[in-house]
Amino acid sequence: MSVYTNTGDDGTTGLYTGERVPKDSLRVQVYGTIDEANSALAMSRAFAKVPEVKEKIFKLQKLMPLLMADLASLNQPPMIKSEHISEIETDIDAMEASLPPLRAFVIPGDSQAGAFLDLARTITRRAERLFLTLSKNEQTHDVDKLLLNRLSDYCFMLMRLEDKVEG
């Protein structure tokens, strides 16, 4: 199978369900932005020095295709489940308990992995904003909205953990 198919030459792309939509549709922008966040997570994992952080990023990266598939699958049950969110919340709580309380804004950049995690955080925030706009006009899954909101917090906590150990 070739990497190019010629099917998008007309400016459309196929959703997971086979429906064709414009490549600049808001739905495609949302899952494209999630794809960008996943690339930033990949950079984070490549530079992470803390094994626990590296492992958590990898696990998070496995969720990203499921989230993108949810957005590319109209009228399908969500692949993201509430258990995914609960697991992330549990991890966030554990990391927060192990780190000193915040007393000021965090300036990212104490480590390479931490800087990329902060980039993933901001890209995820953009994806969340786009998702909210999409959800006003098109069908979306509430569980995906929750996951996007938790992902940015998770990236922030992973950055803090990496920077604490590295810094």
Long-range contacts (C-beta under 8 A, 24 or more apart in sequence): 15-72, 15-73, 15-74, 16-69, 16-72, 16-73, 16-76, 17-72, 17-73, 17-74, 17-75, 17-76, 19-74, 26-130, 26-133, 26-134, 26-137, 26-138, 27-71, 27-72, 27-134, 27-138, 29-130, 30-71, 30-127, 30-130, 30-131, 30-134, 31-67, 31-68, 31-71, 31-72, 33-123, 33-126, 33-127, 33-130, 34-64, 34-67, 34-68, 34-71, 34-124, 34-127, 34-148, 35-64, 35-68, 36-123, 36-127, 37-64, 37-120, 37-123, 37-124, 37-127, 37-151, 38-64, 38-65, 40-116, 40-117, 40-119, 40-120, 40-123, 41-116, 41-117, 41-120, 41-155, 43-116, 43-119, 44-113, 44-114, 44-116, 44-117, 44-120, 44-158, 44-162, 45-113, 46-113, 47-111, 47-112, 47-113, 47-116, 48-113, 48-162, 49-111, 49-113, 49-162, 49-165, 49-166, 50-113, 50-161, 50-162, 50-165, 50-166, 52-161, 53-113, 53-158, 53-161, 53-162, 53-165, 56-91, 56-154, 56-158, 57-117, 57-158, 60-88, 60-151, 60-154, 63-147, 67-144, 67-147, 67-148, 70-141, 70-144, 71-131, 71-140, 71-144, 74-139, 75-139, 78-141, 78-143, 78-144, 80-141, 80-143, 80-144, 80-147, 81-143, 82-143, 82-146, 84-143, 84-147, 85-143, 85-146, 85-147, 85-150, 88-147, 88-150, 88-151, 88-154, 89-150, 91-154, 91-157, 92-150, 92-153, 92-154, 92-157, 95-157, 95-158, 95-160, 95-161, 96-157, 98-161, 99-157, 99-160, 99-161, 99-164, 100-164, 106-156, 106-159, 106-160, 108-159, 110-163, 110-166, 110-167, 111-162, 111-163, 111-166, 111-167, 113-159, 113-162, 113-166, 114-159, 114-160, 114-162, 114-163, 114-166, 115-159, 117-155, 117-156, 117-158, 117-159, 117-162, 118-155, 118-156, 118-159, 120-155, 121-152, 121-155, 121-156, 121-159, 122-152, 124-148, 124-151, 124-152, 124-155, 125-152, 128-152
